[in-house]
Amino acid sequence: MADKKTALVISAHAADFVWRCGGAIALHQELGYDVTVACLSFGERGESARLWKEGKTLDEVKAIRQSEAEASARALGVSDIRFLDMGDYPLRFTEEAEDKVVDIIREVQPKFMFSHSRWDPYNTDHMKTTDFALTCRMIAQAWGHNPGEKVLGAPQLYLFEPHQTEQMGWKPDVFLDITPVWEKKRAAMECMNGQIHLWDFYTRVAQQRANHFKRNSGGMAGGRDCKYAEGFETVFPICVDELS
């Protein structure tokens, strides 16, 4: 049990994990990880315009968004997706929600975590989610919080790519080749029928990051081929025994 490989995604809205780290999720599921996805909201108010234009009610929008997220998770190989239903636009980060996420972190004991960029003036739910994730990670490490529980180690927090990348101060320092699982990510994206306009957008993003992967894996001197990739920015130092 101690050697169990796990990862945790803290996603502001029910579709964010698909666009931004769906390839990483699918790839690590294939590598034997159990990836847990925690959706803080359904994105029902701010990220479901198409459904509102169709005349859906709030409950209907939530139900559709949940169903789409569950289908996307299955496409990525994920069996553990959780919905905290905290509302969106704006998300409200209560002490109760904090306790729930800390409990999830301690339960999962992730080897690494994912969340949003640190700055996003277009969608403050995103950047506030990352601040919230960092706070919950800190609390989960505290021996004095619910003494007797297993405390968290020091998992890396990978910040996935924001939508308006150039405006966010997001600087990727990790590129992950997701070519082997690209069809799974594309299938997961196509489960998100409320945001069809993003399917091809995030396909282009993955192709652009593949160019960065090739350039930084050796470039003209023999870089690895890559058709689709995702980029991430690390928050914490990476400890190694040998530089490469």
RAGI-V63860 format. One record per run of one state. SS is the DSSP state (@ for helix, = for strand, . for the rest). FROM is the first residue (numbers start at 1). TO is the last residue. If there is no record, write none. Layout:
ss:SS from:FROM to:TO
ss:SS from:FROM to:TO
This chain:
ss:. from:1 to:5
ss:= from:6 to:11
ss:. from:12 to:15
ss:@ from:16 to:30
ss:. from:31 to:33
ss:= from:34 to:39
ss:. from:40 to:48
ss:@ from:49 to:53
ss:. from:54 to:57
ss:@ from:58 to:76
ss:. from:77 to:79
ss:= from:80 to:83
ss:. from:84 to:94
ss:@ from:95 to:108
ss:. from:109 to:111
ss:= from:112 to:115
ss:. from:116 to:123
ss:@ from:124 to:140
ss:. from:141 to:155
ss:= from:156 to:160
ss:. from:161 to:164
ss:@ from:165 to:167
ss:. from:168 to:173
ss:= from:174 to:177
ss:. from:178 to:178
ss:@ from:179 to:189
ss:. from:190 to:192
ss:@ from:193 to:195
ss:. from:196 to:196
ss:@ from:197 to:216
ss:. from:217 to:218
ss:@ from:219 to:221
ss:. from:222 to:228
ss:= from:229 to:234
ss:. from:235 to:244
